[in-house]
Amino acid sequence: MASDNTKEHNIKIPIEKHDTAAWANIEKLQPVSNVSIPHKSEVRNAKDWVDANQK
C-alpha cells in the first residue's frame, strides 16, 4: 500500500499572505493579551474593501 504523505511535505509552504492585512500596520498592542490594534486608516481601508465586495 502506498501512503499519501503530501500533507507532511507541503506543511512548510504558508497558505496565507499577511503582508497586506489590516493588522499589518499595528498602532498598539493590548497589554495583557498582546492583541494587535490596527491604525485607524487600516480599519477604514478594510471596511471600504468589505463594502465594495459585498454581494
C-alpha positions as CSV (number, residue, x, y, z in Angstrom):
1,M,0.0,0.0,0.0
2,A,1.3,3.4,-0.9
3,S,0.9,6.0,1.8
4,D,-0.1,9.6,0.8
5,N,2.3,11.9,2.6
6,T,1.6,15.1,0.6
7,K,0.3,17.0,3.7
8,E,3.6,16.5,5.5
9,H,5.6,17.6,2.5
10,N,3.5,20.8,1.9
11,I,3.3,21.9,5.6
12,K,6.3,24.2,5.1
13,I,4.5,26.4,2.5
14,P,2.4,29.2,4.1
15,I,-1.1,29.4,2.8
16,E,-2.0,33.0,3.6
17,K,0.0,36.1,2.9
18,H,-0.4,38.6,5.8
19,D,1.7,41.4,4.3
20,T,-1.4,43.4,3.2
21,A,-3.7,42.6,6.1
22,A,-5.5,45.3,8.0
23,W,-3.5,44.5,11.1
24,A,-0.1,44.7,9.4
25,N,0.1,48.4,10.3
26,I,-0.1,47.9,14.1
27,E,-0.8,51.0,16.1
28,K,-0.6,49.4,19.6
29,L,-0.9,46.1,21.4
30,Q,-3.3,45.2,24.2
31,P,-1.3,45.0,27.4
32,V,-2.4,41.6,28.7
33,S,-3.5,39.6,25.6
34,N,-1.0,41.1,23.1
35,V,-3.8,41.5,20.5
36,S,-2.7,44.0,17.8
37,I,-4.8,47.1,17.3
38,P,-4.5,48.4,13.7
39,H,-4.1,52.0,12.7
40,K,-7.5,53.8,12.0
41,S,-6.6,54.2,8.4
42,E,-6.2,50.4,8.0
43,V,-9.6,49.8,9.6
44,R,-11.1,52.3,7.2
45,N,-9.5,50.6,4.3
46,A,-10.7,47.2,5.4
47,K,-14.3,48.5,5.8
48,D,-14.2,50.1,2.4
49,W,-13.0,46.8,0.8
50,V,-15.7,44.8,2.5
51,D,-18.4,47.4,1.5
52,A,-17.2,47.3,-2.1
53,N,-17.1,43.5,-2.3
54,Q,-20.5,42.6,-0.8
55,K,-22.9,40.7,-2.9
